[in-house]
Amino acid sequence: MATRREFAAAAVAAAFPPASTAQKKPLAPLAPGIKISLQIPNKFTDEDLRFAVQIGVDYVNIPSAGGTHEFFADAKRRVEAAGLKVWNIGNSNVHNMPEVTLNLPGRDQKIEEYKQYLRDLGRAGIYYTTYAHMGNGIWSSERETTRGGASARAFRLETAKGYWAGKTFEPPLSHGRKFSKEELWENYTYFIKQVIPVAEEQGIRIGIHPDDPPVPELAGVPRHIFGTFDGYVKALEIANSPNVGVCLCCGTWMEGGKHTGKDVFGAIREFARMGKLWKIHFRNVTAPIPYFVETFVDNGYTDMKKVMRTLIDSDFRGNLIADHVPTMVGGRLTGWAYSIGYIRALYDVMR
């Protein structure tokens, strides 16, 4: 017999049918090779662009910038004038939306805001975006130190709190009650079925980021959809669109350990086999949950040489960034230079 979730999914699918073939813009094919990219600040300077050119990347990512079509178009113009290309520009207002993930007041307004964000990206000629579907933010504890005293994000299950866009989410129940897995599946289906027609109309790939960290439940909110491999597979099946795929944060996946159901190497191979792997956050952590520190790319519990080899063998053609880089002596750019240099060297030796 059909479950309540299956009935709900069918109802949502009927209410929000996919766009007709005539309205769809074909996805631009991804050229062979890994596109190594640098994250730059949302209020980036000409010096940030020069730094990107100097360390030898071809692409930049601009996280959580917000803004309008005019902002996106102007940022793209500035980046291209420096001889670089934009892979994506984020918008923290429509990323990790509790209203959407948990069906809170304002959900439909947030979905409309996200759809407008996709249209603004498309008008600016930007055809990829990363989306995260966490109901109570990214959870962290007080910062700690890693190799040589470098400052880094840490997570201890007993002391962590959730943070996103100026909000704090605390245990025991971040939203006053426990949410069921079935509720979250219904809410995801409601959201994704509405945004797919816009993504297909604009020709935009949506890469969904794993829950960070992928603890099975945090403060009453399950993390079973984008915290496990099986959850991802089911979510992609519900979306049933060439425009919905994966931004695989390697560090987040490593944080989950056995809870994800597949190690980072297996996840890369399977998502690549599906043709759904579009962006990689290439970073390392000291151990799986319940306690980890985000460490240097060459200093964690996972062999990043093997990660790079798996990406190359899987014919990964998307974008790859360093992410959550520890703060080193020498200022903000030192850690990014170290991480990108390490990544470029691995790729140059192995390809």
C-alpha positions, -999 to +999 in steps of 0.1 A: +000+000+000+011+035-007+025+054+023+013+089+034+045+103+020+039+087-014+004+101-015+017+136-006+044+134-032+019+124-059-003+153-049+025+178-051+036+164-084+001+168-098-002+204-085+032+214-099+037+196-132+071+200-150+075+227-176+068+216-212+097+206-234+093+238-254+100+259-223+132+241-213+167+254-220+191+225-226+219+223-201+252+234-214+276+204-216+305+204-192+339+204-210+364+177-200+386+183-170+382+196-135+376+234-132+397+244-101+382+275-086+388+301-059+362+314-035+363+351-032+345+374-009+310+387-018+324+422-017+355+413-037+382+437-046+405+440-076+432+426-054+411+395-048+408+390-086+446+396-090+452+369-064+430+345-082+450+351-114+483+348-096+475+314-081+465+301-115+428+294-113+404+301-142+372+303-122+359+321-091+329+313-068+312+341-049+293+327-019+263+342-002+263+375-021+225+380-024+216+408-047+197+412-079+203+405-116+221+438-118+245+428-090+251+394-106+257+409-141+281+436-127+301+410-107+304+388-138+316+417-158+343+426-133+355+390-130+356+385-168+375+418-172+402+403-150+405+372-173+385+349-151+351+332-152+322+330-127+310+295-118+284+306-093+272+334-071+253+325-040+224+341-020+223+333+017+187+346+018+175+315-002+200+290+012+192+269+043+157+282+045+139+269+077+106+282+063+110+258+033+126+228+050+102+228+080+071+243+064+071+274+086+052+307+080+066+325+049+074+293+030+057+302-003+073+337-002+107+321+002+101+297-027+091+327-049+123+345-038+143+314-048+126+312-082+134+349-088+170+342-078+172+315-105+158+339-131+183+366-121+212+342-124+199+330-158+196+366-171+232+372-160+244+342-178+253+321-147+242+286-150+251+268-118+240+274-081+246+255-049+216+250-027+214+237+009+183+224+026+191+225+063+162+234+087+184+247+116+217+259+101+253+247+101+263+234+136+296+243+152+313+246+185+339+272+196+368+274+171+398+253+180+433+249+165+448+224+141+484+219+129+508+247+140+480+265+159+460+275+129+424+285+138+397+262+125+360+254+128+353+225+153+322+204+162+316+188+195+281+172+197+277+181+233+284+219+229+274+227+193+248+252+181+234+259+147+241+292+129+229+307+096+223+342+083+225+358+117+203+333+134+213+308+162+196+275+167+200+257+200+191+223+215+171+206+228+145+217+202+155+245+178+119+251+167+100+240+198+091+205+186+104+174+169+098+171+132+092+137+115+111+123+085+079+122+066+072+159+071+107+167+058+102+146+027+068+163+020+084+198+024+113+189+001+090+176-025+068+207-023+098+229-028+117+211-055+086+205-077+080+243-079+116+254-086+124+227-112+104+244-140+123+276-135+157+259-134+148+241-166+136+272-182+168+290-174+192+261-181+206+262-145+221+233-126+212+231-089+238+212-069+225+203-035+250+205-006+251+178+022+238+187+056+266+200+077+272+181+099+252+150+088+242+140+124+211+118+121+191+145+141+199+179+155+176+197+180+145+179+168+152+182+130+162+149+112+190+151+087+181+120+067+177+135+032+210+152+024+228+135+053+228+101+038+236+085+004+202+068+002+185+101+011+202+118-018+192+091-043+156+093-032+157+131-034+171+130-069+145+105-080+117+128-066+132+158-085+134+137-117+151+165-135+184+168-154+188+202-136+190+188-100+223+172-089+250+172-062+275+196-048+295+171-028+313+187+001+340+161+008+346+174+043+309+173+052+307+138+039+337+127+059+321+143+090+292+118+087+314+087+086+293+055+087+261+075+090+262+086+054+260+049+042+288+053+017+323+067+020+334+097+001+351+076-026+319+055-032+298+087-032+319+103-058+318+072-081+281+068-077+270+104-082+294+107-112+280+075-127+245+091-124+258+122-142+248+143-112+282+154-097+287+191-106+308+207-078+333+195-052+343+211-019+378+196-015+386+197+022+395+174+051+385+169+087+402+151+116+376+125+123+339+117+119+312+128+143+307+132+173+339+154+173+360+169+145+381+198+135+383+211+100+420+208+093+444+214+064+437+195+032+467+172+038+462+167+075+429+149+080+418+113+083+410+110+046+436+105+019+429+134-005+453+120-031+428+091-034+399+116-036+416+133-065+423+100-082+387+090-078+375+123-093+398+119-123+389+082-128+352+092-126+357+118-154+345+146-131+340+177-152+326+201-128+340+228-104+363+221-075+370+246-047+390+247-014+366+254+014+366+262+052+403+268+051+421+271+085+434+305+092+472+306+088+500+331+097+502+358+071+466+369+067+434+358+050+450+347+017+477+325+030+455+295+037+438+298+003+471+299-015+483+268+004+451+248-003+448+258-040+485+251-046+481+217-030+450+209-051+466+221-084+497+200-078+476+169-071+456+175-103+486+183-125+505+151-113+475+127-116+457+137-147 
